[in-house]
Amino acid sequence: MWALSYAVTAYLGWCDRLVARRPGLWIIGIVAAFVLSWVNIWLSLSVWFLGSVPVYCAERRLNKRFKAKYERYEAVRATQKLIARGERDLSK
């Protein structure tokens, strides 16, 4: 996108005779480059944001899943420790 904006500027201001006949082309080229630059920035930010949201959601799902598994693991370990010390009756 940056290359396109600079190419437009260069193309519109390339020929001295054309610019001599129409001096407004330099201004149009500069404005076009500025507009394309801002479009490029906003497109980049929106693509980054749209790409990061699904990653964030997937990461939260994984964290919840692993947290639940870890809590179950901790409960089992605590029960095993109680059984090993004889504080928990297995006949229940």
C-alpha positions in Angstrom: 0.0 0.0 0.0 2.9 2.4 0.8 4.5 1.5 -2.5 1.2 2.2 -4.3 0.9 5.6 -2.6 4.4 6.6 -3.6 3.9 5.3 -7.1 0.8 7.4 -7.5 2.8 10.4 -6.3 5.6 9.7 -8.6 3.3 9.0 -11.6 1.3 12.2 -11.1 4.4 14.3 -10.7 6.6 12.5 -13.2 6.4 14.7 -16.3 7.6 18.3 -15.9 5.6 19.4 -18.9 2.4 17.8 -17.6 3.0 19.4 -14.2 3.8 22.8 -15.9 0.4 22.6 -17.6 -1.5 21.3 -14.6 0.3 22.3 -11.3 -2.5 20.9 -9.2 -1.3 17.4 -10.0 1.4 17.7 -7.4 -1.2 18.5 -4.7 -3.4 15.7 -5.9 -0.5 13.3 -5.7 0.5 14.3 -2.2 -3.1 14.2 -1.0 -3.5 10.7 -2.6 -0.3 9.5 -0.9 -1.5 10.8 2.4 -5.0 9.3 2.1 -3.5 5.9 1.0 -1.1 6.0 3.9 -3.9 6.4 6.4 -6.0 3.8 4.7 -3.0 1.5 5.0 -2.5 2.2 8.7 -6.2 1.6 9.5 -6.3 -1.6 7.4 -3.2 -2.9 9.2 -4.7 -2.1 12.6 -8.0 -3.7 11.8 -6.4 -6.9 10.4 -4.2 -7.1 13.5 -7.3 -6.6 15.8 -9.4 -9.1 13.9 -6.6 -11.6 13.9 -5.9 -11.2 17.6 -9.4 -11.6 18.9 -9.9 -15.3 17.9 -6.4 -16.1 19.3 -7.4 -14.4 22.6 -10.7 -16.3 22.8 -9.0 -19.6 22.0 -6.4 -18.9 24.7 -9.1 -18.2 27.3 -10.9 -21.5 26.4 -7.7 -23.5 26.7 -6.9 -21.8 30.0 -10.3 -22.6 31.4 -10.0 -26.2 30.3 -6.5 -26.7 31.7 -7.5 -24.9 34.9 -10.4 -27.4 35.4 -8.2 -30.3 34.7 -5.6 -29.0 37.2 -8.2 -28.5 39.9 -9.4 -32.1 39.4 -5.8 -33.3 39.6 -5.3 -31.3 42.8 -8.4 -32.8 44.3 -7.3 -36.3 43.5 -3.8 -35.7 44.9 -5.3 -34.3 48.1 -7.5 -37.4 48.4 -4.5 -39.7 47.8 -2.5 -37.9 50.5 -5.4 -38.3 53.0 -5.6 -42.0 52.1 -1.9 -42.5 52.5 -1.9 -40.9 55.9 -4.9 -43.0 56.9 -7.2 -40.0 57.5 -9.7 -41.1 54.8 -11.6 -44.3 55.0 -11.8 -46.2 51.7 -15.0 -48.2 52.7 -17.3 -45.2 52.1 
